[in-house]
């Protein structure tokens, strides 16, 4: 790991505290010890949560011995707060927010992943040309020529896209995210897309369908690095379950349908594109293109993201997002998937 400067630590150290507002004194989970005849499932309208929309759209939830109360959120920190308030039984959200929940003492573990290596770093074509000649010094050249720092925009601090961006900048490129560039928080994938096409930002760290949507416009921003190039096995959205759910038959039932949804996505891209349009709100034709993207790697087995999760856990700890160095055993409960 690259050594972090004091100023960078000070800047990032507040991420965990900000993202977990409302957690103190709220360490209950989901139904609060009540009946499990209903499961509240948090999710976001993003590609890495596509299994949720398939399960909902194809009627797979009917195979679970509990009613499903789906609740849509725009970002991981909002789900953390709801989880801390005891409002959520299952959360389909980023690995870093999941780590924050576990680190703060909430009784929950990750039982499945939804996708691996789904992020991409997109940058302005002018920076790409500068990079060919100057490498990482391109950020300095950009600032000198444009009169302002290169501006990235992505999900809020502590989210998976944000952490991957900072990891790429600091550990792979070798620049300080605080001084070399500006990083703007943007809530939601559609808002990131709008910021790109409106020339409000020069680049982003983001998942599908944003790259495909951007490629259909005349924006000068395009894909520069994929997650597979930056971090093989990079984690993103995962399925986190409360201990109460994991100790019940509902955990197995939910993951059985999750596997069905993963298989459905990989085997039926045309129908899945219809589900993306109705569930996430992306044009069907663009959705179909996005499903062929190298970023669309849908899986369920949590072992698929072990390598990237270890890196993310170390990075999150170094940055002060979590207070303890979480191990894979702290984060994952492999037994539910392995016993399917």
C-alpha positions as a Markdown table, in Angstrom:
| # | Residue | x | y | z |
|---|---|---|---|---|
| 1 | Unk | 0.0 | 0.0 | 0.0 |
| 2 | Unk | 1.1 | 3.6 | -0.7 |
| 3 | Unk | 1.9 | 5.7 | 2.3 |
| 4 | Unk | -0.9 | 8.2 | 2.9 |
| 5 | Unk | -0.1 | 11.9 | 3.7 |
| 6 | Unk | -1.5 | 13.3 | 7.0 |
| 7 | Unk | -3.7 | 15.7 | 5.0 |
| 8 | Unk | -5.1 | 12.9 | 3.0 |
| 9 | Unk | -5.8 | 10.9 | 6.2 |
| 10 | Unk | -7.5 | 13.9 | 7.8 |
| 11 | Unk | -9.7 | 14.3 | 4.7 |
| 12 | Unk | -10.7 | 10.7 | 4.4 |
| 13 | Unk | -10.8 | 9.9 | 8.1 |
| 14 | Unk | -14.3 | 11.5 | 8.4 |
| 15 | Unk | -15.8 | 9.4 | 5.7 |
| 16 | Unk | -16.9 | 6.6 | 8.0 |
| 17 | Unk | -18.3 | 8.9 | 10.6 |
| 18 | Unk | -20.2 | 10.9 | 8.0 |
| 19 | Unk | -21.5 | 7.8 | 6.2 |
| 20 | Unk | -22.7 | 6.2 | 9.4 |
| 21 | Unk | -24.6 | 9.1 | 11.0 |
| 22 | Unk | -27.3 | 7.7 | 13.1 |
| 23 | Unk | -25.7 | 4.4 | 13.8 |
| 24 | Unk | -24.7 | 5.1 | 17.4 |
| 25 | Unk | -27.2 | 3.5 | 19.8 |
| 26 | Unk | -29.0 | 1.8 | 16.9 |
| 27 | Unk | -27.4 | -1.5 | 16.7 |
| 28 | Unk | -30.6 | -3.5 | 16.2 |
| 29 | Unk | -31.2 | -5.1 | 12.8 |
| 30 | Unk | -34.1 | -5.5 | 10.4 |
| 31 | Unk | -37.2 | -6.7 | 12.2 |
| 32 | Unk | -35.7 | -6.1 | 15.6 |
| 33 | Unk | -36.1 | -9.7 | 16.7 |
| 34 | Unk | -39.7 | -9.9 | 15.5 |
| 35 | Unk | -41.4 | -12.2 | 13.0 |
| 36 | Unk | -39.6 | -12.9 | 9.7 |
| 37 | Unk | -42.8 | -13.1 | 7.7 |
| 38 | Unk | -41.6 | -10.0 | 5.8 |
| 39 | Unk | -38.1 | -9.1 | 4.6 |
| 40 | Unk | -37.2 | -5.5 | 3.9 |
| 41 | Unk | -34.6 | -5.4 | 1.1 |
| 42 | Unk | -32.7 | -2.3 | 0.4 |
| 43 | Unk | -31.4 | -1.8 | -3.2 |
| 44 | Unk | -30.3 | 0.9 | -5.6 |
| 45 | Unk | -31.4 | 1.4 | -9.3 |
| 46 | Unk | -28.0 | 0.5 | -10.7 |
| 47 | Unk | -26.6 | -2.3 | -12.8 |
| 48 | Unk | -24.8 | -4.0 | -9.9 |
| 49 | Unk | -28.1 | -4.6 | -8.2 |
| 50 | Unk | -29.8 | -6.1 | -11.3 |
| 51 | Unk | -30.5 | -9.4 | -9.6 |
| 52 | Unk | -33.0 | -7.6 | -7.4 |
| 53 | Unk | -35.0 | -6.3 | -10.4 |
| 54 | Unk | -34.9 | -9.7 | -12.1 |
| 55 | Unk | -36.1 | -11.4 | -9.0 |
| 56 | Unk | -38.9 | -8.9 | -8.7 |
| 57 | Unk | -39.8 | -8.8 | -12.4 |
| 58 | Unk | -39.7 | -12.6 | -13.0 |
| 59 | Unk | -41.7 | -13.4 | -9.8 |
| 60 | Unk | -38.8 | -15.2 | -8.1 |
| 61 | Unk | -39.7 | -13.5 | -4.8 |
| 62 | Unk | -42.8 | -15.7 | -4.8 |
| 63 | Unk | -40.6 | -18.7 | -4.0 |
| 64 | Unk | -39.5 | -17.2 | -0.6 |
| 65 | Unk | -41.6 | -17.9 | 2.5 |
| 66 | Unk | -41.8 | -14.2 | 3.4 |
| 67 | Unk | -43.2 | -11.1 | 1.6 |
| 68 | Unk | -40.6 | -8.8 | 0.2 |
| 69 | Unk | -40.7 | -5.1 | 1.0 |
| 70 | Unk | -38.2 | -3.6 | -1.5 |
| 71 | Unk | -36.9 | -0.1 | -0.7 |
| 72 | Unk | -34.9 | 1.9 | -3.2 |
| 73 | Unk | -32.1 | 4.2 | -2.2 |
| 74 | Unk | -29.8 | 6.4 | -4.2 |
| 75 | Unk | -26.5 | 5.6 | -2.4 |
| 76 | Unk | -24.8 | 3.3 | 0.1 |
| 77 | Unk | -24.5 | 5.8 | 3.0 |
| 78 | Unk | -28.3 | 6.2 | 3.0 |
| 79 | Unk | -28.7 | 2.4 | 3.3 |
| 80 | Unk | -26.1 | 2.3 | 6.1 |
| 81 | Unk | -28.2 | 4.8 | 8.1 |
| 82 | Unk | -31.4 | 2.8 | 7.5 |
| 83 | Unk | -29.7 | -0.4 | 8.5 |
| 84 | Unk | -28.4 | 1.2 | 11.6 |
| 85 | Unk | -31.9 | 2.3 | 12.5 |
| 86 | Unk | -33.1 | -1.4 | 12.3 |
| 87 | Unk | -35.1 | -0.8 | 9.1 |
| 88 | Unk | -33.4 | -3.3 | 6.8 |
| 89 | Unk | -33.1 | -7.1 | 6.8 |
| 90 | Unk | -31.1 | -7.5 | 3.5 |
| 91 | Unk | -29.1 | -4.9 | 1.7 |
| 92 | Unk | -27.9 | -5.0 | -1.8 |
| 93 | Unk | -25.3 | -2.3 | -1.9 |
| 94 | Unk | -21.5 | -1.6 | -2.1 |
| 95 | Unk | -18.9 | -3.7 | -0.4 |
| 96 | Unk | -17.4 | -0.6 | 1.4 |
| 97 | Unk | -20.8 | 0.4 | 3.0 |
| 98 | Unk | -21.2 | -3.3 | 3.9 |
| 99 | Unk | -17.8 | -3.2 | 5.7 |
| 100 | Unk | -18.9 | 0.0 | 7.6 |
| 101 | Unk | -22.0 | -1.8 | 8.8 |
| 102 | Unk | -20.0 | -4.8 | 10.0 |
| 103 | Unk | -17.3 | -2.6 | 11.5 |
| 104 | Unk | -19.8 | -0.6 | 13.5 |
| 105 | Unk | -21.0 | -3.8 | 15.2 |
| 106 | Unk | -24.3 | -4.4 | 13.4 |
| 107 | Unk | -25.0 | -8.2 | 13.3 |
| 108 | Unk | -24.7 | -8.9 | 9.6 |
| 109 | Unk | -22.4 | -10.5 | 7.0 |
| 110 | Unk | -22.1 | -10.6 | 3.2 |
| 111 | Unk | -23.6 | -13.8 | 1.8 |
| 112 | Unk | -23.3 | -13.2 | -1.9 |
| 113 | Unk | -21.8 | -10.8 | -4.5 |
| 114 | Unk | -23.9 | -9.4 | -7.3 |
| 115 | Unk | -21.2 | -8.5 | -9.8 |
| 116 | Unk | -17.4 | -8.3 | -10.1 |
| 117 | Unk | -15.1 | -5.9 | -11.8 |
| 118 | Unk | -18.0 | -3.6 | -12.8 |
| 119 | Unk | -16.4 | -0.2 | -12.6 |
| 120 | Unk | -14.5 | 1.9 | -15.1 |
| 121 | Unk | -12.5 | 5.0 | -15.0 |
| 122 | Unk | -13.7 | 7.4 | -17.7 |
| 123 | Unk | -11.8 | 10.6 | -18.6 |
| 124 | Unk | -11.8 | 13.4 | -21.1 |
| 125 | Unk | -10.2 | 12.7 | -24.5 |
| 126 | Unk | -7.8 | 15.7 | -23.9 |
| 127 | Unk | -6.4 | 14.0 | -20.7 |
| 128 | Unk | -6.1 | 10.7 | -22.6 |
| 129 | Unk | -3.9 | 12.5 | -25.2 |
| 130 | Unk | -1.9 | 14.1 | -22.5 |
| 131 | Unk | -1.5 | 10.7 | -20.8 |
| 132 | Unk | 0.1 | 9.2 | -23.9 |
| 133 | Unk | 2.8 | 11.8 | -23.7 |
| 134 | Unk | 3.2 | 12.6 | -20.0 |
| 135 | Unk | 1.8 | 9.6 | -18.1 |
| 136 | Unk | 0.5 | 10.5 | -14.6 |
| 137 | Unk | 1.9 | 14.0 | -15.0 |
| 138 | Unk | -1.0 | 14.6 | -17.3 |
| 139 | Unk | -3.0 | 15.9 | -14.4 |
| 140 | Unk | -0.5 | 18.6 | -13.9 |
| 141 | Unk | -0.4 | 19.4 | -17.6 |
| 142 | Unk | -4.2 | 19.6 | -17.6 |
| 143 | Unk | -4.2 | 22.1 | -14.8 |
| 144 | Unk | -1.5 | 24.2 | -16.5 |
| 145 | Unk | -3.2 | 24.2 | -19.8 |
| 146 | Unk | -6.8 | 24.5 | -18.6 |
| 147 | Unk | -6.2 | 26.8 | -15.7 |
| 148 | Unk | -8.0 | 24.4 | -13.3 |
| 149 | Unk | -7.6 | 20.9 | -11.8 |
| 150 | Unk | -9.0 | 17.9 | -13.5 |
| 151 | Unk | -12.4 | 17.3 | -12.0 |
| 152 | Unk | -13.8 | 13.8 | -11.3 |
| 153 | Unk | -17.4 | 13.3 | -10.2 |
| 154 | Unk | -18.7 | 10.1 | -8.7 |
| 155 | Unk | -20.8 | 8.7 | -5.9 |
| 156 | Unk | -20.4 | 10.0 | -2.3 |
| 157 | Unk | -17.2 | 9.5 | -0.3 |
| 158 | Unk | -16.9 | 6.0 | 1.0 |
| 159 | Unk | -18.9 | 4.4 | -1.9 |
| 160 | Unk | -17.3 | 1.7 | -4.1 |
| 161 | Unk | -16.8 | 4.0 | -7.1 |
| 162 | Unk | -15.2 | 6.7 | -4.9 |
| 163 | Unk | -12.8 | 4.2 | -3.2 |
| 164 | Unk | -11.8 | 2.6 | -6.5 |
| 165 | Unk | -11.1 | 6.0 | -8.0 |
| 166 | Unk | -8.9 | 7.0 | -5.0 |
| 167 | Unk | -7.2 | 3.6 | -5.0 |
| 168 | Unk | -6.4 | 4.0 | -8.7 |
| 169 | Unk | -5.1 | 7.5 | -8.2 |
| 170 | Unk | -3.0 | 6.8 | -5.2 |
| 171 | Unk | -1.8 | 3.2 | -5.5 |
| 172 | Unk | -1.7 | 2.7 | -9.3 |
| 173 | Unk | -1.1 | 6.2 | -10.7 |
| 174 | Unk | 0.9 | 7.5 | -7.7 |
| 175 | Unk | -0.8 | 10.9 | -7.2 |
| 176 | Unk | -2.5 | 12.4 | -4.2 |
| 177 | Unk | -6.2 | 12.6 | -4.8 |
| 178 | Unk | -6.4 | 15.7 | -2.6 |
| 179 | Unk | -3.9 | 17.8 | -4.5 |
| 180 | Unk | -3.7 | 16.4 | -8.0 |
| 181 | Unk | -7.4 | 16.5 | -8.9 |
| 182 | Unk | -10.8 | 17.5 | -7.6 |
| 183 | Unk | -13.4 | 14.9 | -6.7 |
| 184 | Unk | -17.0 | 16.0 | -6.5 |
| 185 | Unk | -19.7 | 14.0 | -4.8 |
| 186 | Unk | -22.7 | 13.1 | -7.0 |
| 187 | Unk | -25.7 | 11.2 | -5.8 |
| 188 | Unk | -26.9 | 8.6 | -8.2 |
| 189 | Unk | -25.9 | 7.1 | -11.6 |
| 190 | Unk | -28.2 | 9.3 | -13.6 |
| 191 | Unk | -26.8 | 12.4 | -12.0 |
| 192 | Unk | -23.3 | 11.3 | -12.9 |
| 193 | Unk | -24.4 | 10.8 | -16.5 |
| 194 | Unk | -26.0 | 14.3 | -16.6 |
| 195 | Unk | -22.8 | 15.9 | -15.1 |
| 196 | Unk | -20.7 | 14.3 | -17.9 |
| 197 | Unk | -22.9 | 15.2 | -20.8 |
| 198 | Unk | -23.4 | 18.8 | -19.4 |
| 199 | Unk | -19.6 | 19.2 | -19.2 |
| 200 | Unk | -19.8 | 19.7 | -15.5 |
| 201 | Unk | -17.0 | 17.1 | -14.8 |
| 202 | Unk | -14.1 | 15.8 | -16.8 |
| 203 | Unk | -14.2 | 12.2 | -15.7 |
| 204 | Unk | -15.7 | 9.6 | -13.3 |
| 205 | Unk | -15.4 | 6.2 | -11.7 |
| 206 | Unk | -18.7 | 4.5 | -12.5 |
| 207 | Unk | -20.5 | 1.3 | -13.5 |
| 208 | Unk | -22.8 | 0.5 | -16.3 |
| 209 | Unk | -25.1 | 1.7 | -17.7 |
| 210 | Unk | -23.4 | 5.1 | -17.5 |
| 211 | Unk | -20.5 | 4.3 | -19.9 |
| 212 | Unk | -22.8 | 2.9 | -22.5 |
| 213 | Unk | -25.2 | 5.9 | -22.2 |
| 214 | Unk | -22.2 | 8.3 | -22.5 |
| 215 | Unk | -20.9 | 6.5 | -25.6 |
| 216 | Unk | -24.2 | 7.2 | -27.4 |
| 217 | Unk | -23.7 | 10.9 | -27.0 |
| 218 | Unk | -21.0 | 13.3 | -28.4 |
| 219 | Unk | -19.3 | 13.7 | -25.0 |
| 220 | Unk | -15.5 | 13.8 | -25.1 |
| 221 | Unk | -15.4 | 11.6 | -22.0 |
| 222 | Unk | -14.9 | 7.9 | -22.6 |
| 223 | Unk | -13.6 | 4.7 | -20.9 |
| 224 | Unk | -9.9 | 4.9 | -19.9 |
| 225 | Unk | -9.3 | 2.0 | -17.5 |
| 226 | Unk | -11.6 | -0.9 | -16.5 |
| 227 | Unk | -11.7 | -2.4 | -13.0 |
| 228 | Unk | -10.2 | -5.7 | -14.3 |
| 229 | Unk | -7.1 | -3.7 | -15.3 |
| 230 | Unk | -6.9 | -1.8 | -12.0 |
| 231 | Unk | -8.0 | -4.6 | -9.5 |
| 232 | Unk | -8.8 | -8.1 | -10.7 |
| 233 | Unk | -11.7 | -9.4 | -8.6 |
| 234 | Unk | -12.8 | -5.9 | -7.8 |
| 235 | Unk | -16.0 | -6.1 | -5.6 |
| 236 | Unk | -18.9 | -3.8 | -5.9 |
| 237 | Unk | -22.5 | -4.5 | -4.9 |
| 238 | Unk | -23.0 | -7.4 | -2.5 |
| 239 | Unk | -25.8 | -8.9 | -0.6 |
| 240 | Unk | -25.6 | -8.3 | 3.1 |
| 241 | Unk | -27.9 | -10.2 | 5.5 |
| 242 | Unk | -28.7 | -9.7 | 9.1 |
| 243 | Unk | -27.8 | -12.5 | 11.5 |
| 244 | Unk | -31.5 | -13.1 | 12.1 |
| 245 | Unk | -32.0 | -13.8 | 8.4 |
| 246 | Unk | -28.8 | -15.8 | 8.0 |
| 247 | Unk | -30.0 | -18.0 | 10.9 |
| 248 | Unk | -33.3 | -18.8 | 9.1 |
| 249 | Unk | -34.3 | -20.8 | 6.0 |
| 250 | Unk | -35.0 | -17.5 | 4.3 |
| 251 | Unk | -31.3 | -16.9 | 3.7 |
| 252 | Unk | -31.0 | -20.0 | 1.5 |
| 253 | Unk | -34.3 | -19.3 | -0.2 |
| 254 | Unk | -33.2 | -15.7 | -1.0 |
| 255 | Unk | -29.8 | -16.9 | -2.4 |
| 256 | Unk | -31.5 | -19.6 | -4.5 |
| 257 | Unk | -33.5 | -16.9 | -6.2 |
| 258 | Unk | -30.4 | -14.7 | -6.5 |
| 259 | Unk | -28.6 | -17.5 | -8.4 |
| 260 | Unk | -31.6 | -17.9 | -10.6 |
| 261 | Unk | -31.5 | -14.2 | -11.4 |
| 262 | Unk | -27.7 | -14.3 | -12.1 |
| 263 | Unk | -28.3 | -17.2 | -14.5 |
| 264 | Unk | -31.2 | -15.4 | -16.1 |
| 265 | Unk | -29.1 | -12.3 | -16.7 |
| 266 | Unk | -26.3 | -14.2 | -18.3 |
| 267 | Unk | -28.6 | -16.5 | -20.4 |
| 268 | Unk | -31.3 | -14.1 | -21.4 |
| 269 | Unk | -29.8 | -10.7 | -22.2 |
| 270 | Unk | -32.7 | -9.6 | -24.5 |
| 271 | Unk | -35.3 | -10.1 | -21.8 |
| 272 | Unk | -33.0 | -8.7 | -19.1 |
| 273 | Unk | -32.7 | -5.5 | -21.2 |
| 274 | Unk | -36.5 | -5.1 | -20.9 |
| 275 | Unk | -36.2 | -5.5 | -17.1 |
| 276 | Unk | -33.4 | -2.9 | -17.0 |
| 277 | Unk | -35.7 | -0.5 | -18.9 |
| 278 | Unk | -38.6 | -1.0 | -16.6 |
| 279 | Unk | -36.6 | -1.3 | -13.3 |
| 280 | Unk | -33.7 | 1.0 | -13.7 |
| 281 | Unk | -35.1 | 3.3 | -16.3 |
| 282 | Unk | -32.5 | 2.9 | -19.1 |
| 283 | Unk | -33.5 | 2.7 | -22.8 |
| 284 | Unk | -33.9 | -0.9 | -23.7 |
| 285 | Unk | -31.5 | -0.8 | -26.7 |
| 286 | Unk | -28.8 | 0.9 | -24.6 |
| 287 | Unk | -29.4 | -1.6 | -21.9 |
| 288 | Unk | -28.9 | -4.4 | -24.3 |
| 289 | Unk | -25.5 | -2.9 | -25.3 |
| 290 | Unk | -24.5 | -2.4 | -21.7 |
| 291 | Unk | -25.1 | -6.1 | -21.0 |
| 292 | Unk | -22.4 | -6.9 | -23.5 |
| 293 | Unk | -20.0 | -4.5 | -21.8 |
| 294 | Unk | -16.8 | -5.9 | -20.2 |
| 295 | Unk | -18.1 | -4.3 | -17.0 |
| 296 | Unk | -21.2 | -6.6 | -16.9 |
| 297 | Unk | -19.9 | -9.6 | -14.9 |
| 298 | Unk | -22.8 | -10.8 | -12.9 |
| 299 | Unk | -22.0 | -13.5 | -10.3 |
| 300 | Unk | -23.4 | -14.8 | -7.0 |
| 301 | Unk | -20.5 | -16.7 | -5.4 |
| 302 | Unk | -18.8 | -14.4 | -2.8 |
| 303 | Unk | -15.5 | -16.2 | -3.4 |
| 304 | Unk | -15.3 | -14.4 | -6.8 |
| 305 | Unk | -14.4 | -11.1 | -5.1 |
| 306 | Unk | -12.1 | -12.2 | -2.3 |
| 307 | Unk | -8.9 | -10.7 | -3.7 |
| 308 | Unk | -10.5 | -7.3 | -4.3 |
| 309 | Unk | -12.3 | -7.3 | -1.0 |
| 310 | Unk | -9.0 | -7.8 | 0.9 |
| 311 | Unk | -7.6 | -4.8 | -1.0 |
| 312 | Unk | -10.7 | -2.7 | -0.3 |
| 313 | Unk | -10.7 | -3.7 | 3.4 |
| 314 | Unk | -7.0 | -2.6 | 3.8 |
| 315 | Unk | -7.7 | 0.6 | 1.9 |
| 316 | Unk | -10.8 | 1.4 | 3.9 |
| 317 | Unk | -8.9 | 0.8 | 7.1 |
| 318 | Unk | -5.9 | 2.9 | 6.1 |
| 319 | Unk | -8.3 | 5.7 | 5.2 |
| 320 | Unk | -10.2 | 5.6 | 8.5 |
| 321 | Unk | -13.4 | 4.5 | 7.0 |
| 322 | Unk | -13.5 | 1.5 | 9.2 |
| 323 | Unk | -11.9 | 1.2 | 12.7 |
| 324 | Unk | -10.5 | -2.3 | 12.5 |
| 325 | Unk | -8.7 | -4.3 | 9.8 |
| 326 | Unk | -11.5 | -6.6 | 8.7 |
| 327 | Unk | -10.6 | -10.1 | 7.5 |
| 328 | Unk | -12.5 | -12.1 | 4.9 |
| 329 | Unk | -14.1 | -14.1 | 7.8 |
| 330 | Unk | -15.3 | -10.9 | 9.4 |
| 331 | Unk | -17.0 | -9.8 | 6.2 |
| 332 | Unk | -18.3 | -13.0 | 4.6 |
| 333 | Unk | -20.5 | -15.9 | 5.5 |
| 334 | Unk | -19.8 | -18.4 | 2.8 |
| 335 | Unk | -21.9 | -21.1 | 4.3 |
| 336 | Unk | -25.3 | -20.0 | 2.8 |
| 337 | Unk | -24.0 | -20.1 | -0.8 |
| 338 | Unk | -21.9 | -23.2 | -0.3 |
| 339 | Unk | -24.9 | -25.1 | 1.1 |
| 340 | Unk | -27.2 | -24.3 | -1.8 |
